[in-house]
Amino acid sequence: MITINKNIQSEIIFMPMEEMVPEDSLFRKIDKYIDFTFIYEEVKDLYSENNGRPSIDPVILFKLVFIQALDGIKSMRKTCEKIKVDAEYRWFLGIPFGQDTPHFSTFSKNYERRFRGTDIFEKIFINIIEQAQKYNMLNDEFFMDSTHRKANANKNKYEDMIVEQVKKRQHDLEEEINEERKKLGKKTFKFEDKKEDKHIKVSTTDPESGYYHRDNKEKGFMYLEHRTVNGKCNIITDAYVTKGNIHDSVVCTDRLEYQKNKLNLEINKVGLDSGYDTLSIKKYFEEENIFGVIQYRRYGQGQTKIRKYEFEYNQEKDCYICPETGVILPYRNIDKNGYKLYYDKEQCKGCSNIGDCCSKTKFRTIRRPINEDINERARLRRLSPEGKELFKKRKTTVERSFGDSKQNHGYRYTLYKGVEKNQAYTHLICAAQNIKNIAIKRSNIERNKQNTSNLSNILEKILYFLKNIKNIIKNKKDKPLVFSN
């Protein structure tokens, strides 16, 4: 028998808002474990003490953004519409049904007039990390990666421009190269700034975004977020936004230094993908005594059939030995890029394998970086059991963090233009993700403690019951049997 609901939705309900919010609500957990009162101290200098109209509670302003990020709502307008009718949101904000909720333009106007150009967003992000530290949710393992987010710009609206770029010089490497040339009795190089003209596309919609193009990936104007995640509980410890055409490795060491100095984090282990395979990063790891593991990167081997790795390197004599003929290729020179050159023109003459070994040249030249020993030590770290175990964690830490951001927190696209504004909102979105992470994990820990305590109580009662039964049985055995007529 079918039932048709004909109830009119005009029932008046008398109940406190506290009862409307489910016990296992995420916002209940956040309210329990996260302290937002620090925001008042951080923003007090941005408000007038004795002038102007009463403001909206600043904690409510930032909670609006956290609600939007936590539930992946696409816009602040839609967020404020939901707050009007959602008891859970109103309870989290502390706004009863009898009061009006903020207008959707409230936060954007406060940003433009009060928060823009300040470091309030960074301070909120850092404070949430510090709360995670108090809960002992950080260790010494960190994982860094980057992801592209589509800019709020049409990829077909751009201008072709030529910009002059100056390549960053490595002064330490230049000094090492000239020292080597002095040892060889050769003239030292005169290093100068390298300038080159580069053709780039500049968006007319959002000039601060960068044009991103890579094989098998979507092309367009993007922003790049360089993220660092801790290995213990997936707490995001850094989120740095740049243009989409900035390489991952450019900001790596600067961001690690930022976390050590700004957050006082102890960084002992770092896992990176192959995009960070540069000599400067490997050198930084050794200088800072960091166990850094970088994924293997495949480089081109050229057209020669006899590969470089087939030649045996003799460290004592600093030479290479031909795998086919045993000919020794001694160290002869060093080029301007820091590659030591090993060759012997006379020994290669008349060799039957010269076609396979030398390709188009008349003799074989082996190029070895001046700091190849650093690469070798990095390789040993990567192949060690500890290095393999560390690198495995990338997919469950930083990669999962990016996946969670894009799937659940509206992170696939940027809603704003400009690096500064996107950096501000990135700090808030990542803070919201950390807030969720802290609240859920702390709630699970307390629930497990409670379950363990309950189980312990049950076991105590069972033991007490068994002990009593044992005593009863013993007493019955001790008593003589009495027969009645």
GIHU-V925510 format. One line per field, one symbol per residue. psi: psi as a letter, one per 20 degrees, with the letter a starting at -180 (. if undefined). Layout:
BEGIN
psi=???
END
This chain:
BEGIN
psi=pqppojppmkpppoqqhhihpqhkphhggghhipoiihhghhihiiqphkqrqprqphhhghhghgggghjkphrhghghghhhiohgggghikoriiqqrqqhigghhhghhghpirkhghhggghhghhhghjljqbjpqpqrqqpppqmqpiinrppqoqppoppqnhghhghghghhghikrpqqoprpopqppprpppignhirqpppqpjqpqaprqppoqppqigjkppiqopprqikpqgihjghhhhhghhghilqoohpppqaiijmqhhgghgghhjlpnpppqpppqqjajqhorhihpppohgimrqppigijpporohrpaijkpppprogghipjphjhghhidiriqpppppqhkhhghghhghghiqghgghghhighjehhhggggghhikljhqpirqqgghhgghgggghgghhggggggghghghghgghggghggghghgggghgggggggghhhhpqpppq.
END
